[in-house]
Amino acid sequence: MSASKLHADDTPVPVLAPGNGKTRIGRLWTYVRDDRPSADTTAPAVWFAYSPDRKGEHPRQHLKDYKGALQADAYAGFHHLYEGGKIYEAACWAHARRKFHEIHIAHASPTTTEAIERIAALCAIEAEIRGSTPEIRKTIRQSRARPLLDSMRNWFELTLAKLSRKSDTAAAIRYASSRWRALTRYVDDGQLEIDNNAAERALRVVALGRKNYLFCGSDAGGERAAAIYSLLGSAKLNGLDPEIYLQHVLSRIADHPINRIDQLLPWNVSLASPYNQS
C-alpha cells in the first residue's frame, strides 16, 4: 500500500455454506504492485484478500490507507473510491478491447475490425517502450499514442451516430467513450500501464485452483487461501519457484525470530537453484 500505483481485480470462489452442504459465492480480491515495466527496481508483490460477498465496502476497507492510481476495470464497487480524490482511476484498454473482440467473434464487421486494429496500434507502442523510464514512456506516448487516441475518439463519435443505439457494437463504443479520461490517463503518466493485465495474471492461479479443488471449507478457509495465494504469487513475481520457496519458509519459520520475519518475504529470499535451498 506504500506504492503510488496498484492493479486491482476480483474473482468468485465457491465457499461451503454451513449446515446445508451447499456452496455460496465468496470473492478473492487481488492488489498487485509491479512497476518493472516502467524501469522501477522496487520488488513486485501481490496481496489477496477474501470476502464473503462482493460489496463495495470490501475494497474501501482494503484501500483505506492507499493514495495513488488504481488500475482496474469498471466494477461499480470501485467508483466510490475515486470520490475524494485520494485515489484516481486508470482504466483498462484490455477490457475495452474485449468487448469488441467478443462481438467480433460472434459476428465480425468492419467496425469491430477497425476498433480492434486501433487498440492494437496502441498496444504495439507499449510493447516497444516496456522497461523504459517513466519520462521516456510519457514522451513517446504523447507523441505517438495521443494522436491515435484523438483520432479514435473522433471515429467513435462518427461511428456511434451511424449505429442503432441498441446494438452491441454501440454499447462497446459507449463503454469506452464514457471512461475516456480514465482510459487515456496513462498517456500523461509514464508509470501507469495501458491495461490491468498484471491483476488478471495474478488471478489465473485462482481460476486454475477452482479446477483442482471443489470449494473453500469456510470463510476462514477463504482467508487462509488468500494468505497462501499472496505468498506464492509474490514468490512467482520475484522469480522464485513457489514450491521451493514454501519449503524454504516452512523449514525455517518455527525457529525464526518474529522481529525479523521480513527476512522470509519473497523479495528478501535468494533461491538460485532447486538444489540449493540454503
KADA-V302282 format. One record per residue. SS is DSSP state (H for helix, E for strand, L for the rest). NEAR is the number of other C-alpha atoms within 10 Angstrom. D_CENTER is the distance of its C-alpha to the mean C-alpha in whole Angstrom. Layout:
ss=SS near=NEAR d_center=D_CENTER
ss=SS near=NEAR d_center=D_CENTER
This chain:
ss=L near=16 d_center=15
ss=L near=10 d_center=17
ss=L near=14 d_center=14
ss=L near=15 d_center=15
ss=E near=24 d_center=11
ss=E near=26 d_center=8
ss=E near=25 d_center=4
ss=E near=25 d_center=4
ss=E near=24 d_center=5
ss=E near=22 d_center=9
ss=E near=17 d_center=11
ss=E near=19 d_center=15
ss=E near=23 d_center=17
ss=E near=20 d_center=21
ss=E near=22 d_center=23
ss=E near=20 d_center=27
ss=L near=15 d_center=29
ss=L near=12 d_center=32
ss=L near=6 d_center=35
ss=L near=7 d_center=35
ss=L near=7 d_center=33
ss=L near=11 d_center=30
ss=E near=17 d_center=27
ss=E near=15 d_center=24
ss=E near=17 d_center=21
ss=E near=21 d_center=19
ss=E near=21 d_center=15
ss=E near=23 d_center=13
ss=E near=21 d_center=10
ss=E near=25 d_center=7
ss=E near=28 d_center=7
ss=E near=29 d_center=7
ss=E near=23 d_center=9
ss=L near=21 d_center=10
ss=L near=23 d_center=12
ss=H near=16 d_center=14
ss=H near=20 d_center=14
ss=H near=20 d_center=16
ss=L near=13 d_center=19
ss=L near=15 d_center=18
ss=L near=10 d_center=19
ss=L near=12 d_center=18
ss=L near=15 d_center=17
ss=L near=19 d_center=13
ss=E near=22 d_center=12
ss=E near=24 d_center=10
ss=E near=20 d_center=11
ss=E near=24 d_center=12
ss=E near=21 d_center=14
ss=E near=25 d_center=16
ss=E near=20 d_center=18
ss=L near=20 d_center=20
ss=L near=15 d_center=19
ss=L near=18 d_center=17
ss=L near=13 d_center=18
ss=L near=15 d_center=17
ss=H near=13 d_center=19
ss=H near=19 d_center=16
ss=H near=22 d_center=14
ss=H near=16 d_center=17
ss=H near=10 d_center=18
ss=H near=13 d_center=15
ss=L near=14 d_center=15
ss=L near=13 d_center=18
ss=L near=10 d_center=19
ss=L near=18 d_center=16
ss=L near=17 d_center=17
ss=E near=16 d_center=15
ss=E near=21 d_center=12
ss=E near=25 d_center=9
ss=E near=29 d_center=7
ss=L near=24 d_center=6
ss=L near=21 d_center=8
ss=L near=17 d_center=12
ss=L near=10 d_center=12
ss=H near=10 d_center=16
ss=H near=14 d_center=15
ss=H near=21 d_center=13
ss=H near=13 d_center=16
ss=H near=13 d_center=18
ss=H near=20 d_center=16
ss=H near=13 d_center=17
ss=L near=10 d_center=21
ss=L near=8 d_center=22
ss=L near=10 d_center=21
ss=L near=13 d_center=19
ss=E near=19 d_center=16
ss=E near=19 d_center=15
ss=E near=22 d_center=13
ss=E near=28 d_center=11
ss=L near=28 d_center=10
ss=L near=23 d_center=9
ss=H near=22 d_center=12
ss=H near=17 d_center=11
ss=H near=18 d_center=11
ss=H near=24 d_center=14
ss=H near=20 d_center=15
ss=H near=13 d_center=15
ss=H near=19 d_center=17
ss=H near=23 d_center=20
ss=H near=19 d_center=19
ss=H near=15 d_center=20
ss=H near=16 d_center=23
ss=H near=18 d_center=24
ss=H near=10 d_center=24
ss=H near=8 d_center=26
ss=L near=9 d_center=29
ss=L near=13 d_center=28
ss=L near=12 d_center=30
ss=H near=9 d_center=30
ss=H near=15 d_center=28
ss=H near=22 d_center=25
ss=H near=14 d_center=26
ss=H near=14 d_center=26
ss=H near=21 d_center=23
ss=H near=18 d_center=21
ss=H near=13 d_center=23
ss=H near=16 d_center=22
ss=H near=17 d_center=19
ss=H near=15 d_center=19
ss=H near=13 d_center=21
ss=H near=18 d_center=19
ss=H near=16 d_center=16
ss=H near=11 d_center=20
ss=H near=15 d_center=20
ss=H near=19 d_center=17
ss=H near=10 d_center=18
ss=H near=11 d_center=21
ss=H near=17 d_center=20
ss=L near=15 d_center=17
ss=L near=16 d_center=18
ss=L near=18 d_center=20
ss=L near=16 d_center=21
ss=H near=21 d_center=19
ss=H near=14 d_center=23
ss=H near=13 d_center=23
ss=H near=26 d_center=20
ss=H near=21 d_center=21
ss=H near=15 d_center=25
ss=H near=18 d_center=24
ss=H near=22 d_center=21
ss=H near=17 d_center=24
ss=H near=11 d_center=27
ss=H near=15 d_center=25
ss=H near=21 d_center=22
ss=H near=16 d_center=23
ss=H near=12 d_center=26
ss=H near=16 d_center=24
ss=H near=19 d_center=22
ss=H near=12 d_center=26
ss=H near=12 d_center=27
ss=H near=17 d_center=24
ss=H near=16 d_center=25
ss=H near=11 d_center=29
ss=H near=14 d_center=28
ss=H near=18 d_center=26
ss=H near=13 d_center=29
ss=H near=11 d_center=32
ss=H near=14 d_center=30
ss=H near=18 d_center=29
ss=L near=10 d_center=33
ss=L near=9 d_center=34
ss=L near=13 d_center=32
ss=L near=11 d_center=33
ss=L near=12 d_center=31
ss=L near=8 d_center=30
ss=L near=10 d_center=29
ss=H near=15 d_center=25
ss=H near=23 d_center=25
ss=H near=19 d_center=26
ss=H near=17 d_center=23
ss=H near=21 d_center=21
ss=H near=22 d_center=22
ss=H near=17 d_center=22
ss=H near=15 d_center=19
ss=H near=21 d_center=18
ss=H near=17 d_center=21
ss=H near=10 d_center=20
ss=L near=16 d_center=17
ss=H near=15 d_center=19
ss=H near=13 d_center=19
ss=H near=18 d_center=15
ss=H near=22 d_center=14
ss=H near=19 d_center=17
ss=H near=18 d_center=16
ss=H near=22 d_center=15
ss=H near=22 d_center=18
ss=H near=16 d_center=20
ss=L near=16 d_center=18
ss=L near=21 d_center=17
ss=L near=23 d_center=15
ss=L near=26 d_center=12
ss=L near=26 d_center=10
ss=L near=20 d_center=11
ss=L near=22 d_center=8
ss=L near=24 d_center=4
ss=H near=19 d_center=5
ss=H near=21 d_center=5
ss=H near=23 d_center=2
ss=H near=18 d_center=5
ss=H near=12 d_center=7
ss=H near=26 d_center=7
ss=H near=22 d_center=8
ss=H near=11 d_center=11
ss=H near=13 d_center=13
ss=H near=18 d_center=13
ss=H near=13 d_center=14
ss=H near=10 d_center=17
ss=H near=13 d_center=18
ss=H near=14 d_center=19
ss=L near=9 d_center=21
ss=L near=9 d_center=23
ss=L near=9 d_center=24
ss=L near=13 d_center=25
ss=L near=20 d_center=23
ss=E near=22 d_center=23
ss=L near=14 d_center=26
ss=L near=17 d_center=26
ss=H near=17 d_center=23
ss=H near=14 d_center=24
ss=H near=15 d_center=23
ss=H near=24 d_center=20
ss=H near=18 d_center=20
ss=H near=16 d_center=21
ss=H near=17 d_center=19
ss=H near=21 d_center=16
ss=H near=16 d_center=18
ss=H near=15 d_center=18
ss=H near=23 d_center=15
ss=H near=20 d_center=14
ss=H near=19 d_center=17
ss=H near=21 d_center=17
ss=H near=24 d_center=13
ss=H near=24 d_center=14
ss=H near=24 d_center=17
ss=H near=18 d_center=16
ss=H near=20 d_center=13
ss=L near=18 d_center=17
ss=L near=13 d_center=19
ss=L near=22 d_center=21
ss=L near=16 d_center=22
ss=H near=19 d_center=20
ss=H near=12 d_center=24
ss=H near=17 d_center=26
ss=H near=23 d_center=24
ss=H near=17 d_center=24
ss=H near=11 d_center=28
ss=H near=16 d_center=28
ss=H near=16 d_center=27
ss=H near=12 d_center=29
ss=L near=11 d_center=32
ss=L near=11 d_center=32
ss=H near=12 d_center=30
ss=H near=9 d_center=34
ss=H near=8 d_center=36
ss=L near=13 d_center=33
ss=L near=11 d_center=34
ss=H near=10 d_center=32
ss=H near=7 d_center=32
ss=H near=8 d_center=30
ss=H near=10 d_center=28
ss=H near=12 d_center=25
ss=H near=14 d_center=27
ss=H near=18 d_center=25
ss=L near=14 d_center=22
ss=H near=26 d_center=20
ss=H near=18 d_center=20
ss=H near=11 d_center=24
ss=L near=18 d_center=25
ss=L near=15 d_center=26
ss=L near=17 d_center=27
ss=L near=12 d_center=28
ss=E near=11 d_center=30
ss=L near=11 d_center=29
ss=L near=8 d_center=33
ss=E near=9 d_center=33
ss=L near=13 d_center=31
ss=L near=9 d_center=33
